[in-house]
Amino acid sequence: MSERRPYLAANWKMNKTIEEAEAFLGAFLPRIESGGPDVVVCPSFLALKSTVEHCAQSSVRVGAQNMHEEAAGAFTGEVSAPMLREVGVDAVILGHSERRQYFNESDEALARKVPAALAAGLEPILCVGETEAQRDADDTHAVLTHQVSTDLAEVGLAELDSVVIAYEPVWAIGTGRTATPEQAQDAILFIRNLVREREQGAGERIRIVYGGSMKPENAGELMAQADIDGGLVGGASLDPDDFAAIVAAAQ
């Protein structure tokens, strides 16, 4: 690991009621010591307030799974950055592959969402990555270049390293194919170099994490790679023992 502080975010997706979230935190929080990796838990919108309250006396922070780029308006079913800040949320996942696939979230929309999150004081966790078809067509670098350049187009140089980027090899999630630590490192180094092209210092400071099925069994090997600064963890973050083990691997 580099001098960049490791970063582990739990993406619970559409899982855990408020009661289940509280039970998880009761088992998980006592195992997380201050001074270690940055740890962020991202529950459903309904569980955000309770999660913030339970994490208040710990070093664990709370993130949302999505937000609208506008502060208010006629956008039925959406949630804004000011609403998230009001309940004490610190971070927000933007552009997750499931949002892109199932809800047609575009890079142009993300180019508006990322600066809106930063302006509100939220830490964006920006997800990028190629699909199986794009990988097989040898389009990985082209896809990553387009996503990173478009999604961060309106982010000023001084704010670049306030973004966390999560590389999701979509082709290795639920397909039976596996991204090796070396493949993950290669893609994340490519992303880091894209940021370096805009601002060398930000390229060194920005944290880029792996979002492709990180588990206790592979977390240590993935995070031992020079440019992988942690993980955006899905399924394994639903179990307090598994997620605590992943956090421990980043110590």
PAMIDREN-317868 format. One record per residue (C-alpha): residue number from 1; residue in one letter; x, y, z. Coordinates in steps of 0.2 Angstrom, whole numbers, padded with zeros to 4 digits. Layout:
N
ATOM   nuba   lopa       u       v       w
ATOM    NUM      A       X       Y       Z
...
This chain:
251
ATOM   nuba   lopa       u       v       w
ATOM      1      M    0000    0000    0000
ATOM      2      S    0006    0018   -0003
ATOM      3      E    0005    0033    0009
ATOM      4      R   -0013    0036    0003
ATOM      5      R   -0024    0031    0017
ATOM      6      P   -0034    0014    0013
ATOM      7      Y   -0052    0017    0009
ATOM      8      L   -0066    0003    0012
ATOM      9      A   -0084    0007    0007
ATOM     10      A   -0098   -0005    0010
ATOM     11      N   -0112   -0004   -0004
ATOM     12      W   -0127   -0013    0004
ATOM     13      K   -0137   -0010   -0012
ATOM     14      M   -0156   -0014   -0009
ATOM     15      N   -0152   -0025    0006
ATOM     16      K   -0155   -0023    0025
ATOM     17      T   -0170   -0015    0034
ATOM     18      I   -0167   -0002    0047
ATOM     19      E   -0167   -0015    0060
ATOM     20      E   -0155   -0026    0050
ATOM     21      A   -0144   -0012    0048
ATOM     22      E   -0143   -0008    0066
ATOM     23      A   -0140   -0026    0070
ATOM     24      F   -0125   -0026    0058
ATOM     25      L   -0118   -0010    0066
ATOM     26      G   -0120   -0017    0083
ATOM     27      A   -0108   -0032    0078
ATOM     28      F   -0097   -0022    0066
ATOM     29      L   -0093   -0005    0075
ATOM     30      P   -0084   -0012    0090
ATOM     31      R   -0071   -0021    0079
ATOM     32      I   -0066   -0005    0070
ATOM     33      E   -0053    0005    0078
ATOM     34      S   -0049    0024    0074
ATOM     35      G   -0033    0028    0065
ATOM     36      G   -0035    0013    0053
ATOM     37      P   -0042    0014    0035
ATOM     38      D   -0056    0025    0030
ATOM     39      V   -0072    0015    0032
ATOM     40      V   -0089    0021    0024
ATOM     41      V   -0105    0011    0026
ATOM     42      C   -0118    0015    0012
ATOM     43      P   -0135    0008    0017
ATOM     44      S   -0152    0012    0009
ATOM     45      F   -0159    0029    0009
ATOM     46      L   -0172    0024    0023
ATOM     47      A   -0158    0018    0034
ATOM     48      L   -0146    0033    0032
ATOM     49      K   -0152    0043    0047
ATOM     50      S   -0151    0028    0059
ATOM     51      T   -0134    0023    0052
ATOM     52      V   -0127    0040    0055
ATOM     53      E   -0134    0040    0073
ATOM     54      H   -0126    0023    0077
ATOM     55      C   -0109    0028    0069
ATOM     56      A   -0108    0045    0077
ATOM     57      Q   -0096    0039    0091
ATOM     58      S   -0085    0029    0079
ATOM     59      S   -0073    0032    0065
ATOM     60      V   -0085    0024    0053
ATOM     61      R   -0093    0037    0041
ATOM     62      V   -0109    0035    0031
ATOM     63      G   -0112    0036    0012
ATOM     64      A   -0128    0036    0001
ATOM     65      Q   -0129    0025   -0014
ATOM     66      N   -0135    0039   -0026
ATOM     67      M   -0141    0057   -0028
ATOM     68      H   -0149    0069   -0040
ATOM     69      E   -0138    0083   -0047
ATOM     70      E   -0151    0097   -0043
ATOM     71      A   -0153    0103   -0025
ATOM     72      A   -0172    0103   -0027
ATOM     73      G   -0186    0102   -0040
ATOM     74      A   -0199    0091   -0048
ATOM     75      F   -0189    0075   -0048
ATOM     76      T   -0201    0062   -0041
ATOM     77      G   -0192    0049   -0031
ATOM     78      E   -0175    0057   -0031
ATOM     79      V   -0164    0063   -0016
ATOM     80      S   -0153    0078   -0017
ATOM     81      A   -0136    0082   -0009
ATOM     82      P   -0143    0095    0003
ATOM     83      M   -0155    0081    0010
ATOM     84      L   -0141    0069    0012
ATOM     85      R   -0130    0082    0021
ATOM     86      E   -0145    0086    0033
ATOM     87      V   -0145    0069    0040
ATOM     88      G   -0126    0068    0042
ATOM     89      V   -0121    0059    0026
ATOM     90      D   -0102    0061    0021
ATOM     91      A   -0101    0052    0005
ATOM     92      V   -0111    0046   -0010
ATOM     93      I   -0108    0032   -0023
ATOM     94      L   -0110    0039   -0041
ATOM     95      G   -0111    0030   -0057
ATOM     96      H   -0112    0012   -0050
ATOM     97      S   -0112   -0001   -0065
ATOM     98      E   -0130   -0006   -0059
ATOM     99      R   -0136    0012   -0060
ATOM    100      R   -0128    0013   -0078
ATOM    101      Q   -0135   -0003   -0083
ATOM    102      Y   -0153   -0003   -0076
ATOM    103      F   -0157    0015   -0074
ATOM    104      N   -0148    0022   -0090
ATOM    105      E   -0136    0033   -0080
ATOM    106      S   -0125    0042   -0092
ATOM    107      D   -0108    0050   -0091
ATOM    108      E   -0116    0067   -0095
ATOM    109      A   -0127    0065   -0080
ATOM    110      L   -0112    0060   -0069
ATOM    111      A   -0102    0076   -0076
ATOM    112      R   -0116    0086   -0067
ATOM    113      K   -0118    0075   -0051
ATOM    114      V   -0099    0074   -0046
ATOM    115      P   -0097    0093   -0045
ATOM    116      A   -0114    0095   -0036
ATOM    117      A   -0108    0082   -0023
ATOM    118      L   -0092    0091   -0020
ATOM    119      A   -0101    0108   -0019
ATOM    120      A   -0112    0101   -0005
ATOM    121      G   -0097    0094    0004
ATOM    122      L   -0100    0076    0000
ATOM    123      E   -0086    0064   -0005
ATOM    124      P   -0090    0057   -0022
ATOM    125      I   -0086    0038   -0025
ATOM    126      L   -0086    0038   -0043
ATOM    127      C   -0088    0021   -0051
ATOM    128      V   -0080    0017   -0068
ATOM    129      G   -0077    0001   -0078
ATOM    130      E   -0079   -0009   -0094
ATOM    131      T   -0092   -0022   -0098
ATOM    132      E   -0088   -0040   -0104
ATOM    133      A   -0091   -0035   -0122
ATOM    134      Q   -0080   -0020   -0120
ATOM    135      R   -0066   -0030   -0112
ATOM    136      D   -0067   -0044   -0126
ATOM    137      A   -0066   -0030   -0139
ATOM    138      D   -0050   -0024   -0131
ATOM    139      D   -0059   -0007   -0127
ATOM    140      T   -0055   -0006   -0109
ATOM    141      H   -0043    0009   -0110
ATOM    142      A   -0055    0018   -0122
ATOM    143      V   -0070    0016   -0110
ATOM    144      L   -0060    0021   -0095
ATOM    145      T   -0053    0036   -0104
ATOM    146      H   -0071    0042   -0109
ATOM    147      Q   -0078    0039   -0092
ATOM    148      V   -0065    0047   -0082
ATOM    149      S   -0063    0062   -0094
ATOM    150      T   -0082    0065   -0095
ATOM    151      D   -0087    0062   -0077
ATOM    152      L   -0073    0073   -0070
ATOM    153      A   -0074    0086   -0084
ATOM    154      E   -0082    0100   -0072
ATOM    155      V   -0071    0096   -0057
ATOM    156      G   -0058    0109   -0054
ATOM    157      L   -0039    0104   -0052
ATOM    158      A   -0040    0108   -0033
ATOM    159      E   -0054    0096   -0030
ATOM    160      L   -0048    0081   -0040
ATOM    161      D   -0041    0072   -0026
ATOM    162      S   -0056    0074   -0016
ATOM    163      V   -0065    0061   -0027
ATOM    164      V   -0063    0043   -0024
ATOM    165      I   -0063    0032   -0039
ATOM    166      A   -0069    0014   -0039
ATOM    167      Y   -0064    0003   -0053
ATOM    168      E   -0078   -0010   -0057
ATOM    169      P   -0073   -0023   -0070
ATOM    170      V   -0091   -0027   -0074
ATOM    171      W   -0085   -0042   -0085
ATOM    172      A   -0079   -0050   -0069
ATOM    173      I   -0095   -0048   -0058
ATOM    174      G   -0107   -0062   -0059
ATOM    175      T   -0100   -0069   -0075
ATOM    176      G   -0090   -0083   -0069
ATOM    177      R   -0074   -0074   -0074
ATOM    178      T   -0062   -0067   -0062
ATOM    179      A   -0051   -0051   -0063
ATOM    180      T   -0033   -0056   -0056
ATOM    181      P   -0025   -0043   -0044
ATOM    182      E   -0013   -0039   -0059
ATOM    183      Q   -0027   -0035   -0071
ATOM    184      A   -0035   -0024   -0057
ATOM    185      Q   -0019   -0016   -0054
ATOM    186      D   -0016   -0012   -0073
ATOM    187      A   -0033   -0004   -0075
ATOM    188      I   -0031    0006   -0059
ATOM    189      L   -0014    0012   -0064
ATOM    190      F   -0021    0017   -0081
ATOM    191      I   -0035    0027   -0072
ATOM    192      R   -0022    0035   -0060
ATOM    193      N   -0012    0040   -0075
ATOM    194      L   -0027    0048   -0083
ATOM    195      V   -0029    0059   -0067
ATOM    196      R   -0010    0063   -0068
ATOM    197      E   -0012    0070   -0085
ATOM    198      R   -0024    0083   -0078
ATOM    199      E   -0014    0086   -0062
ATOM    200      Q    0002    0076   -0057
ATOM    201      G   -0001    0079   -0038
ATOM    202      A   -0019    0074   -0039
ATOM    203      G   -0014    0058   -0048
ATOM    204      E   -0003    0054   -0033
ATOM    205      R   -0015    0058   -0020
ATOM    206      I   -0032    0052   -0027
ATOM    207      R   -0038    0036   -0020
ATOM    208      I   -0043    0023   -0032
ATOM    209      V   -0051    0007   -0025
ATOM    210      Y   -0057   -0010   -0033
ATOM    211      G   -0075   -0014   -0035
ATOM    212      G   -0075   -0031   -0042
ATOM    213      S   -0081   -0044   -0029
ATOM    214      M   -0068   -0041   -0015
ATOM    215      K   -0069   -0054   -0002
ATOM    216      P   -0059   -0058    0014
ATOM    217      E   -0050   -0072    0003
ATOM    218      N   -0043   -0060   -0010
ATOM    219      A   -0043   -0043   -0001
ATOM    220      G   -0025   -0044    0005
ATOM    221      E   -0018   -0048   -0012
ATOM    222      L   -0028   -0035   -0021
ATOM    223      M   -0023   -0021   -0009
ATOM    224      A   -0005   -0027   -0009
ATOM    225      Q   -0005   -0020   -0027
ATOM    226      A    0004   -0003   -0028
ATOM    227      D   -0011    0007   -0035
ATOM    228      I   -0026   -0001   -0027
ATOM    229      D   -0030    0009   -0012
ATOM    230      G   -0045   -0001   -0005
ATOM    231      G   -0062   -0008   -0010
ATOM    232      L   -0080   -0004   -0014
ATOM    233      V   -0087   -0020   -0007
ATOM    234      G   -0104   -0027   -0011
ATOM    235      G   -0109   -0044   -0006
ATOM    236      A   -0096   -0047    0007
ATOM    237      S   -0100   -0031    0016
ATOM    238      L   -0117   -0038    0021
ATOM    239      D   -0109   -0049    0034
ATOM    240      P   -0101   -0040    0048
ATOM    241      D   -0087   -0053    0050
ATOM    242      D   -0083   -0053    0032
ATOM    243      F   -0082   -0034    0031
ATOM    244      A   -0072   -0033    0047
ATOM    245      A   -0060   -0045    0040
ATOM    246      I   -0058   -0035    0024
ATOM    247      V   -0055   -0019    0034
ATOM    248      A   -0042   -0028    0044
ATOM    249      A   -0033   -0034    0028
ATOM    250      A   -0030   -0015    0024
ATOM    251      Q   -0022   -0011    0041
